[in-house]
């Protein structure tokens, strides 16, 4: 077996667990409200900081991985996560919530964001990139969902601090896995990338070192703004909204926390299938048309969600399955369009900035939905707003040209640090 599959497996585990860590605050919203009297808007503000940093750190993480080594940077991030999560059990003030779960966890998970998947795929694989990226993307989303039922049970039975200790321990275990099995590049084990031939000069062995210069260069392209804008909507309609607020929205309708977390777990299972299948489709079909359908169907499901919450016995499970299939199916075609437009050697940095747009959208949605809930009493308007944005993104993608203009031709970003 080619060692690229071992690295992909380790990366899958990293993304699964760190995404679960990032999603943990959605379980803590109600317990923190009860223990400390903090409002949903205040707690959502800390989560918004977390999500924003998760995205902004991405392009810089890609640069640091190329400069100092992928394995070393990931180990540093996992150690930071274990420390921050464990010490959050001692917090009693809102500024501590922002520090531990906003700044530190946001920074640590930002290093292990989807940019890590993009770097691994383009460094270790010459073939099967779409499929592997689909699997790794599914891990990033599924991890947010599969941990939640267990964490909800821990919170219900033993209090919110028990969930915090469990998550910190898991981060420590993953640290050991990375320490023993992660490698920086195929050359570390005397191999070429999977599917590469010795004469294949297109095999990627690194990424550019200049995240700020990469942003300035990519921002001159119309395609960059289309991808970044649509990905902003993607974030605003997934982890920023559903990943953060579905559980308290269910509790507003009398649905127990454990059952609500179970719905997210169902989404995670179907997301694993949907996103992997999206990677397979991306290897075979026009990515822009795929994105049109993904955003359009997601928008319709979000417009339908308030009705599902009002009739949970018959419709909420259907929503979980339908929405789960489309949770982050947008990532493989977005990465493919990024690579086709800007070059494989620039995917780490450019996609890092597109991913940052995703997380800024998620951050804004997390804060906006919490504010709507605090001042209007429910989440209905937040779901409708997000659904409308998805339909707008679908319209933008299908109405723009599928070809890249000559002025967007592939060039190589200079490798000096910004």
N, C-alpha and C positions, 0 to 999 in steps of 0.2 A: 504494500500500500504506500502510495506517495505521501511524504510527510506533510504535504500541503493539507491533507484531510485531517491530520492531527491538529495542525494549527487552526484550521477552520472549526474543529470541535471545541478547542480551548476558547476560541473567540466566541463561539455560540454560548458557552457557559458564562463567559464574562458579561456579554450583553444581556443574557437572561437574568442574571443575578443583580447586576447594577441597575437594570431597568426596574426590577422589583423593588430595589432600595429607593429609587426615585419616586415610585408610585406610593410608597408607604404613607406619606402625609395624608392621602385621601382617606385612609382608615382612621387617622388621628383627629380629623376635623371635629367630629362630634364629641369624643372624649375630652379634647382640649377645651372645647366650649363649656362643657360641664364642670371640669376641674378648675379652670382659671377664669371663666367668664369672658373669654376672648370671642369676638364676633367672627362670623364666617368671612366677612370682608378682610379683617385683620389677618386671619390665618391664610386666606387666599393670597394676600400680599407676599407672605414669606414663600409660598409655593410659586408665585409668579417670579420671584427673584431666582429661585431654584431652576425653573424652566428656562429663563432667559440666559443664565450663565451656562446651562447645559448646551445651549446653542452657540453662544458667543465664543466659548472656549474651544469649540471644534476645530476651526481653521488653524489656531495657534497650536493645538495638540498635534495636528498633522505635521506642522513644521518642527515641533520638538521631537516627534518620533523619528523624523528623517535626520535630525541633527544629533540626538543623543541616544537613539535606539528605541524601538517600539516597546520591547520587553521592559526596559528600565522605567519608561514613563508610565506604563500600565501598572507596574508594581507600586510606584509612588501614588498613583490615583487610588488603588485599592486600600493602601495603608491609610490614606487620608479619609476615605469613606468609613472604614472600621472605627477610626478614632472619633470622627464627628458624630456618627450614629450612636456609639456607646455613650459619649458624654452628653448627648441630648437628653438622656434620662434624668439629668440633674437640673434641667432648666425650670425656671419659675417666672421668667419675664419674657415679653414679646421680643425684645432685642436678641435674646438667646435663641429663640425659635428662628429668627432671621439669620443669625450667625451659623447655627448648626445645620438646619435643614434648608436654608436659603443659600448662603454663600459657600460653605464648605462642601455640602453634599452636591450642590449645583456644579461646583468646580470639579470635584472628583468624577462625577458621572459625565461631565462634559468631555473629559479625556477618553472615556469609554463610550462615546456617542457613536452614531451611525458613520461618522467619518472613519472610525476604526475599521468598520466593516468594509468601507470603500477602499481603504489602504490595503487591507489584507487581501481582498479579492484581486486588486490590480497588481499586487506584488507577488502573490503566490500562485495565481491562476492565469493561464493563457487561454484555456478552454473552460467551459461550464461556468463562466462568470455570472451570467444571469441567474442560473439555478442556485449557486452558492450565495449570491447576494440576497436572493429571495429568502433563503433559509436564515441567514444572519439577520436580516431585517425583521423576519418573523420572531426571532429570539428577542430582539430589542422591544418589540411590542408585547409579545406574549409574556415576557418576564414581568411587565407591569400588571398583568392580569392573573397569572396562575398563582402568585404568592398571596394575593389578597384574601381568598377564602380562609387559608390557614392563619394569616395575621388577624383577620376578623374574629376567628374563634379564640385566639390567644387574648385579644383585647377584651372580648366578652367574658372569658373565664378568669383571666388573671390581671387585667388592667393593661393600659397602653404601653407601660414600660417593658412588659414581657416581650411584646412584639419588637421593641427597639433592641433588646438584648439578642434576640434571635437573629435579626437582620445583621447586626454587627458581627456575630459569630460566623454567619454565612460569608460575609466579606472576607473574613480572615481565612476561611477554607479555600476560597477562590484564589487568594494571594499565593497560597502554597502550590496550587495547580499551575498557576502562571510561572512561578519560580522554577518549577521542574520541567515543564513541557513547552512553554512558549519559546519560539525562535524569531529572530528579527527578519531574516530573509532566507530564501532557498540556498544561497551560497553558504550559510552557516552550517548546513548539513551536506554540502557538496552536491547540490542538485540544481537543476533549472526549475523554473515555475512549471506547474502541472500543465502538460500539453505543449510546452515550448520545445522548439528544436534549437540545436546549437547555433544555427545560422539565423535564427529569428531575432533581429535587432530591435523589435518592438516590445520585447519583454521589459516590464517596468521594474526597476530595482529601488526606486526611491520616489520621493515627492519633493516639490519645490520648498525652499526655506523661507519664502517671503510672503506671509499671509496678507499684510497690508498692501503690498505692491500687487499681489494677486487679485485683491479686491478691486483696486483701481483699474487694472487691466481688464478684468472680466466685466466690470460695470459699464464699459464702453459698448458692450454687446447687447442688442435688443433681446437675444435669446436668454441671457442671464436674468433680465428683469421678469421675463415671462415665467421662467422656472422658479425664481425666488418668490415672485408674487403668488403663484399657485401653491407653492410649498408653505407660504405664510398661512394660507387658508387651510392647508392640510393640518398644520399644527393647531390652528384655532378650532378645528372640528374633531380632534382626536384626544391626545393626552392632556391638552389644556382644558378641554371641556368635559368630555366623557370620562377620561381617566381620572380627573380630579373631582368632578361633581356628580357623577351618576349615583354614587352610594348615598350622599346626603339627599339627592333628589328623590331616590327611592324611599328613604326614611321619611321624607315629607309626605309620602303617600301611604304610610303605614307598612312599608315592606321592611322586614328586619334586616339589620346590617349584614348578617352572615349570608342571607339569601341574595342581597344586593351584590355582595362580593362574589357570590357564585355566578351571577349573571356575567360579571366581568371575566371570570374564569372561562365561561362558555365562549365569550368573545375571543379569549386567548387561544382556545383550541381551534376555533374556526379561522382565526387570523393566521395560525401556523400553516393551515392548508391553503388559505386564500393568497397569502403573500408568496409562499413557495410556488404556487401555480402561476402567480403574476410574474415571477422570475422566469419560469418556463415560457410563458407567453412573450416576454420581452425579448427572448432569444429568437423569436419567430415572426413578430408582428410589429407594426408601426407604433412606437412608444407614445406618440402624441394622441393617437386614437384611443389607446388603452387608458391614458390619463383622462380623456374626455368622459369615458364611461365610468371610471372610478369615482370622479368627483360628482357627476350627475346622480349616480345611484346613492352615494353617501348623502348628498343634499336632500334627496327625497326621503331617506330614512330618518334624518334629523327633523324634518318638518313633521313627520309622523310620530316622533317620540312622545310629545305631550299626550297624544291620544293613547299610546301604549301604556304610559304610566297611569292613566286614568282607568285602564282596563287590564291590569297586570296579569290576571289569570289566563287570559286568552291571547294577548298580543305581545307582552313584554319579552317572552322567550323567542318569539319570531323575530323581534327587533334585534335581540342579542346575536342570533345566528346570521341574519342578513348583514347587519352592521359589522360583525366580526370578520366576515369574509373580505371586507373592504377596508379594514382598520388602517393598515399602512401598505396596502398593495401599490400605492403610488411610488414607493421608493425605488424598486428596480427600474421602471421606465425613466424616472427622473435621473438616476445615476447614468443610465445608458445615454440619454440626451446630453448630459454634462460631458461624458467622455467623448461622444461624437463631435461635440462642438468645440471643446477646449483642449482635447488631447488627453490620453491616458496618464501622461506624466504630470498633468495638472489637476487630476481628479481630486486628490486629497485636499488641496487648498480651496479650489473653486467650489467643490461640493460642500466643503466645510462652511463656506459663507452662505450657500443656498440652504444648508441645514440650519444655520443660525437664524435665517429668516423663518424657517419652520418653527423654531423654538420661541422666537419673538412673538409669532402669532399665537402659539400655545400659552405663553406668559400673559399676553393681553387677554386672551379668552378666560384663563383661570381667574384673573383679577376682575374682569368685567362680569362674569357669571356670578362670582361671589358677591359683588356689589349689587347686582340685580336681585339676587336672593335676599340680601339684607334689607333692601329698601322697597322692593315690590312684593316680597313674600313668597315667590316661587321662581323656578328656573325656566318657565315656558318661553318667555321672550328671548332668553339666551339661546335656547335650542333653535328657535325659528330664525334668529339672526345668523347663526352659524350655518344652518341649512341653506339660507339664501346666498351666503358667500360661496358655498360649494357650487351652487348652480351658476354663479357668476364666473367662477374659475373655469368650469367646464366650457362655458360659452367663449371665454377668452382663448382657451387652448384650441378649440375647433375652428375658431375664426381666423387664427394666425397661420402664416405659411409654415409648412413643414420643412422648408429648406433654409439653410443658414446662408446669410449673405456673405459675399466675398470679404467684406470688411471684418467678418468674424472668423477669419481663417486661423487655423491652429498655429500658435507660436509657443515657445518655451519661456516660462517665467525665469528670470535670472535667479540664481541660487543664493544670493547673499541675504542675511536676515534683514527684516524691516526695522 
